[in-house]
């Protein structure tokens, strides 16, 4: 019995790290040419059933303005996920933001979607400004945004 337990523990210890592997992923967001203050962006993953999974990146470091991204803010607040270390500066019209993020291998081709919500002071909120299914086939594909985001692409 002790040998069986030892073997199971060893198998678990060796097998578990493969579940945690994350692809180095390049996220590129080209902003549309709008006039006004820099935009705050929330980049997050939704599960296959459409519910919030996790925050990938937040552009705009002042938390008092992150509340303007209402849908993401409510979902992220209720998940108790910390966003320290996954934030950067807000991004102005016509500019491009490129960041390296980690997305678990197990989420690719598993029905997850990447969402970008955007907000500009006195300009309003655009929920689901850009949405991309996380699939190998979509790696490098450019998706047009609906508001402040001009284009979104993700490369694995």
PyMOL commands that set and color helices and strands:
alter all, ss='L'
color gray80, all
select helices_A, chain A and resi 2-20+63-66+70-79+105-107+136-138
alter helices_A, ss='H'
color red, helices_A
select strands_A, chain A and resi 22-31+40-46+52-59+87-88+96-104+113-120+124-133+142-144+149-155
alter strands_A, ss='S'
color yellow, strands_A
deselect
rebuild
show_as cartoon
